[in-house]
Amino acid sequence: MQASSHLVEAAGADKALVLATYNVHRCVGRDGRFAPERVVQVMRELNADVMALQELNWQPGAAIDQLREFATQLGYEAIAGPTLRRADGHYGNALLTRRPVSGVVRLDLSLPGREPRGALDVLLQGHHGPLRLICTHLGLNPRERRQQIEALLAALPTHAAAVEVLLGDLNEWFLWGRPLRRLRRHFGATPAPATFPAAFPVFALDRVWVWPRHRLVRLARHQSSLARVASDHLPLRAVVRA
């Protein structure tokens, strides 16, 4: 999907929302250059109502706070979901939204001996009622991912919402592995465009799952020339009736 191909559904009678998920790789592109301005431009191309970000570095309160800068430049409210907190800056997940926020829960998905992982469980106001988004970045170990998916599915019944969305970098290579089978049972069969590596995408590591399934209007990777170099992942862009 080229940058100029904005989806007309978002302005249609159904008042659909555009959602996106993007692993920004610390704003380091395929050329090894730290260039947050390229990531900002890709976000402008996406023109999403809500964006889930993974592998973002930011330093709260400092002159350079990447999350704050993204929100300010693009007109979003920012919700932080750090998984690593350090004196020189935080790292992890974040959500940028133009929809009103009703509630935020930060889920800890970390397992002993593995890199800390987490999820943002956010309740937003959609056009037709509550919209619940769980934004995450799962681990690299298959057993780790199985336990993390179980924890996310167990959390879903805790809030009532008209539409539920799970999105992010699931790091799942195995198409018929247990985590994806569990997600299909809950959300239904969903397209899985390959997003990694950005230059020649082969693996569908980044995902958007929507319940009820018929609320998902369209799902496609965003593969503009800039998106192919700004990060090692391509973003996904979904249109959802919500």
Secondary structure, DSSP 4 states (H G I P E B T S, - for coil): --TT---GGGGSTT-EEEEEEEE-GGGB-TTS-B-HHHHHHHHHHH--SEEEEEEEEE-TTSS--HHHHHHHHHT-EEEEEEEEEETTEEEEEEEEESSPEEEEEEEE---TTS---EEEEEEEE-SSSEEEEEEEE--SSHHHHHHHHHHHHHHGGGS--SEEEEEEE-----TTSHHHHHHHHHH--------BSSSS--B--EEEEEESGGGEEEEEE---TTHHHHSSS--EEEEEE-
